[in-house]
Amino acid sequence: MGVALRIATDATIDGSAVAFRTITGHHRTLALLTRSIASGSLPPSLIFTGARGIGKRRAAIALAQTL
């Protein structure tokens, strides 16, 4: 449960608060990241790819702040 609380904490993008729960869509990806953090098996590197404006940077910053 502690991991879920840490994931919900705020990260910042341009001074604005960001949290995993504020990222719309990407439910499977966020669930995978959450499980990886909880189990301690997060890969040493991740590549966030996709079309412009889908939340790659927001997700990456939220993940970095969670760690």
Secondary structure as the mmCIF struct_conf table of DSSP 4:
data_model
#
loop_
_struct_conf.conf_type_id
_struct_conf.id
_struct_conf.beg_label_comp_id
_struct_conf.beg_label_asym_id
_struct_conf.beg_label_seq_id
_struct_conf.end_label_comp_id
_struct_conf.end_label_asym_id
_struct_conf.end_label_seq_id
HELX_RH_AL_P HELX_RH_AL_P1 GLY A 2 ILE A 7
TURN_TY1_P TURN_TY1_P1 ALA A 8 ALA A 8
BEND BEND1 THR A 9 THR A 9
STRN STRN1 ALA A 11 ILE A 13
TURN_TY1_P TURN_TY1_P2 ASP A 14 GLY A 15
STRN STRN2 SER A 16 VAL A 18
HELX_RH_3T_P HELX_RH_3T_P1 PHE A 20 THR A 22
BEND BEND2 GLY A 25 GLY A 25
HELX_RH_AL_P HELX_RH_AL_P2 HIS A 27 SER A 39
TURN_TY1_P TURN_TY1_P3 GLY A 40 GLY A 40
BEND BEND3 PRO A 44 PRO A 44
BEND BEND4 ALA A 51 ALA A 51
TURN_TY1_P TURN_TY1_P4 ARG A 52 GLY A 53
BEND BEND5 ILE A 54 GLY A 55
HELX_RH_AL_P HELX_RH_AL_P3 LYS A 56 THR A 66
#
